């Protein structure tokens, strides 16, 4: 487990991350001026492209970085299969979707810093809404586990990496958290992509268990994307089966617009 705590404030919008070292241009004006020339040179020599929009660039271009950083962080629908309030940091579309794919399966691990930044904002929004930002034990951040085969293929655990990045960002906001990768598989599961909602739920039914111990305080489940909520629901079930109360979930992105579908009123916490 990783315990993160510090003082400060979590900024939103274009300024997020610069003070925390995610993006530290020495002279922003100079970088903006010479950036296109450097990107063109990288494209000419290496065939490099921005992972967000595909334009010639040796890195994530400033426009895509800005679009991701300034996207809305919004509460989502109550997950019908888990009863959890959910916050997400954007729609799974455009540069955000492309960057998630590049970081997850394209070997661009450096992009996890930006995605972790956005996940931290979703966690903070959830924590504020549920009044979990005061004194007390650190929040337990439980990442949805990646399949062992996926971890071997990628060379790292994507969900765990995002949770760690988010915890580091939240420490700067004075929100004490602890990353708790306590969920482990009980059986093999199929690839979720291409499955409808019912098949996703069946595929993950009783698929994970929570290792006893190691959790304290309020428990939040984290994932990169929410599509049907099946992964978050199974994670919540496994944690409740281990006697842990689950308060909510946060994701980097969602495949549906969260705002209009949200139930009115303050969400109630899911009680184990």
C-alpha positions, 0 to 999 in steps of 0.5 A: 500500500502507498500512503500519500499525504501533504498540504496544498490545493488541487488546481483544475483547468490548464494550470493543473500539474504545472506546479506539481511537475507534470508539465514544467515549461521553462518559458511557455511562450518559447515552447509554444513558438518552437514546439511546432518546429520540433514536432515537425522535425520529429515527424520528419526524422522519426514519423512521430505523432501526437497520441491525442490527435495524430498530428506530427509531434514528438509528444502530446501536443499542447492543444490535446493536453489543454483539451484533456486538462480543461475537460469537465469533471462531473458526477455520473449516474448511480450504478444500478448494479452496485448502488455507487455514486460515480465521478468521472473526469470526461467522456471516452472520446477525442484526445482523452480516449486516444491518450488512454489507449496510447498509455494503456496499450501503446507503450506511452507510459509517460501519459499516465501522469496526465491521466492520473491527474484527471483521476485525482480530480474525479476522486476529489470531486467524489470526496467533496460530495461525500464529505470525506475531505476532513480529518480521519484515516486516509481514503483507501483507493482500490484500483480495479485489477488488470488481468495478469496477461494484460500486465505481462503484455504491457509490462506494467499494471495500468490501473495501479499506475493511475491510482498511484499517480492520482494519490500523489496528486491528491497529496498536494491537495491535502487529501490523505489517501492510500493505494490498496491493490487488494483485489485478486482474481479467483478465475480467468475471465474473457476480454470485456471488449465487444461484450454487451452489458449482460455478458460483461456482468456474467463474465466478471461475476464472482471473478475477484476477491479482496485480500483480508486486511490492509484497508482503513477508512473510507474505500473508493474504487478506481478504474480508467473507463466505465462502460457498463459499470460491471467492473466497478460493481464486481470490485464493490461486491468483492470488497463488501464480501470482505467486510469493507464499506464502499463509498463510491467510484471514480474513473478517468473517463466514461463512455456515456454522458454522465451529467443528464443521466444522473439521479437528482439529489445527494447520492447515498453511500453503498453500505456493505 
